[in-house]
Amino acid sequence: MSADARRLPAGAQGRRGGDWPAVLSYGFRPFFLLGALYSGLIVLAWLPILSGTLETFSTFAPVDWHVHETMFGYVAAIVTGFLLTAIPNWTGRLPVQGAPLLVLVLLWLAGRFAVFFSAEIGWVAAAVIDCAFLGAVAASAAKEIVAGRNWRNLMVVVPVTVFLLSNVLFHIEAGLWGGSDYARRLAIAAAVVLIVIIGGRIIPSFTRNWMVRENPGRLPIPFNGFDRIVLLVSVLALLGWTVLPEGLVSGVLLCAAGMLNIARMTRWAGDRAGRDRLVLILHVAYLFVPAGLLLAGLSAFDLAAVPAVAALHAFGVGAIGTMTLAVMTRATLGHTGRDLKADIATQLIYAAIVLAALVRIVAAFMPEQAGLLHLSAGLWTLAFLGFCLRYGGMLLRPKLKPKRVSQPPGRPA
């Protein structure tokens, strides 16, 4: 049995799973690794698919396939890995591992093949196979939270369910009408809401923990009523953007949400966290949320100088791509028994994804510069395949055992 399986969360002592490899001992292990690998490969293939030099067997148009697999292939995998790892800490129950975890992994893989070959099996069959994964994840998360009587965290199932519904809508919209405008925005909105909710909890918490130890002084303000207002306005703005991306009301809500999120960030003392790259990258990632909201708001006012695609990629490449990598690296280090320090390779991964986001946003304003698309795609691929190279071994091997403190010579143990 792996080391992870032996180190059970509080309240789970005495229960043991089967004799499974380390990669199936915790949800973050297979889903972070497969999700990152898949993300790097699909973006590597994206530009050849867009240009027509590489074909899929999908009923989705190339752009729809790209968006769908980024959101419901990659992001769904990372959200699943995060939830399956966080829930045992909330409930004190044994993590989903072994055979049940393998079933979820196989469902995810089946969805990827079903979407890619949907022209062969039919879009309805592909939709059923693909949506089964998120349905199983939502059911598994709800079951564990209810069994642990952790009612406070049952709310995290809501965004996952919205994510599932957006996937269903994506298949219906693309299958019947050949496009996915509403489902595309709903999926991105659901992911951004998750970042606003979870990021709003972990960023000030991790920042505070580091500052108490390493940089005494002004500390982040804990979650309070102001954060609830920011969350409410952000949800309303993203719902408006999903249904009506253009118009005065959507523009005002989006810009208001953007400014409120900037104000929220100033309360987290991110300017004092520069020495810890694992903490700093969380603040940088969250900064793309208000950037996306403001770009979407300006675009909603029908300003020709601000293309709608700029907001999409501020959210997708910037907020979602950077935040997921930030969480994946930190969680992998912590849950495999390693020091929470960003080495040079990790910092290069962070630099690559942030540059990929910035270049892609600039490319939205300069569509004639095709080289920017290639540069952004290359940086994205470098970031995610770099994660696989640096962190793949950690995810596949058992958790490190705690180091014993050696006694000085001549001293009794």
Buried (B, 14 or more C-beta within 10 A) or exposed (E): BBBBBEBBBEEBEEEEBEEBBBBBBBBBBBBBBBBBBBBBBBBBBBBEBBEEEEEBEBBBBBBBBBBBBBBBBBBBBBBBBBBBBBBBEBBBBBBBBBEBBBBBBEBBBBBBBBBBBBBEBBBEEBBBBBBBBBBBBBEBBBBBBEEBEBEEBBEBBBBBBBBBBBBBBBBBBBBEEEBBEBBBBBBBBBBBBBBBBBBBEBBBBBBBBBBEEEBEEEBBBEBEEEBEEBBEBBBBBBBBBBEEBEBEEBBBBBBBBBBBBBEBBEBBBBEBBEEBBBBBBBBBBBBBBBBBBBBBBBBBBEEEEBBBBBBBBBBBBBBBBBBBBBBBBBBBBBBBBBEBEBBEEBBBBBBBBBBBBBBBBBBBEEEEEEEBBEBBBBBBBBBBBBBBEBBBEBBBBBBEEEEEEEEEEEEEE
